[in-house]
Amino acid sequence: MNALIWLAWAAATMLGVAVTRNPLYLSLALAASVSTYLAVNLRRPLGRPPARLPLQIGLVVAISSIVFNALTAHVGDLVLGRLPSGWPIVGGPITLNAVLYGLLTAIVLLTLLITGAVLDGALDRAQALRLVPPAFGSATTSLALALTALPMAARAVREVQEAQQARGLSGPAALRLRAILVPVLHRGLEHAIAVAETLECRGFGADAPSRQARWLMLATLGSLCILVLGMITGDGRLAGTGLLAASLAICFMGRGTWTGVRRLRWYRREKGLLAVVLGSIVILIGTLALAPEQLSYSTYPWLRWPPFQPVIGLAYLSLAAPALWLSGGRS
């Protein structure tokens, strides 16, 4: 699959877990992301497996989220136990409502991390960079350089450790840590200076964006703020308005990428897969704008059975379409 389909799938997945805390829909989104991860790990379209570190981090974060919410949110009608009220922050009743809400938050975080791992193993970076609007060229280059910092630091630590082992260096842990940090920081500074000189030679950032591009970027930022405000306040219409405005602004900025989109491989089945993913986005946005109560759910102040609409469930289930595609032998 080409980069546009993977980016659309990631956007649909992130949108799906951002607009609801309904456990039924979140379970479908998590199952779809896990099945896609397993398919990417099996097929390896880029010749390497997806990263496992996000999964390990996700499990730790998920368990921490459940424990933290159970110990700090003392609200709900189903009390599992009590801690002494004199204890700061954690003192009070431990409710099943808080445990389940922490579990839902953990599912959201885990789904997002799995989505990132899938992109690491399936997204063609070169194709993705060609799809970036010209107005975001400098910002995208900066982000791409920032994302390489952690892998380079990890590689530098391994190389320094291997060099120390080859020299037979040993001693207290504090001394070994100092012996590792100093060379790693030195390499990091050398790399930063080399990258800065390279960008300076190529005139990076010399072309200022046009006035229209600035206004579009400002409109996108304002629309995203409205989207976040609507999600925080639970106002589905406000969130839908912000999402629609942000989508329109991004579409206007992305007009310069149409040539790159046409150069991508477009088989008939890939067009169908993109239509399925975009259809799920349309269903979610339409539901958020017209019937937000179908997506809203909370375990507070009492537990109740979450609503389920087959059409919305189908939108979440369609997020597993890339897994079916890869299982069919295409990448």
Secondary structure as GFF3:
##gff-version 3
##sequence-region A 1 331
A	DSSP	alpha_helix	3	18	.	.	.	ID=ss1
A	DSSP	alpha_helix	23	43	.	.	.	ID=ss2
A	DSSP	alpha_helix	53	72	.	.	.	ID=ss3
A	DSSP	beta_strand	79	83	.	.	.	ID=ss4
A	DSSP	beta_strand	92	95	.	.	.	ID=ss5
A	DSSP	alpha_helix	96	122	.	.	.	ID=ss6
A	DSSP	alpha_helix	125	130	.	.	.	ID=ss7
A	DSSP	three_ten_helix	134	136	.	.	.	ID=ss8
A	DSSP	alpha_helix	137	147	.	.	.	ID=ss9
A	DSSP	alpha_helix	149	167	.	.	.	ID=ss10
A	DSSP	alpha_helix	173	201	.	.	.	ID=ss11
A	DSSP	alpha_helix	211	233	.	.	.	ID=ss12
A	DSSP	alpha_helix	236	253	.	.	.	ID=ss13
A	DSSP	three_ten_helix	254	257	.	.	.	ID=ss14
A	DSSP	alpha_helix	258	262	.	.	.	ID=ss15
A	DSSP	alpha_helix	268	290	.	.	.	ID=ss16
A	DSSP	three_ten_helix	292	294	.	.	.	ID=ss17
A	DSSP	alpha_helix	310	317	.	.	.	ID=ss18
A	DSSP	three_ten_helix	318	320	.	.	.	ID=ss19
A	DSSP	alpha_helix	321	327	.	.	.	ID=ss20
###
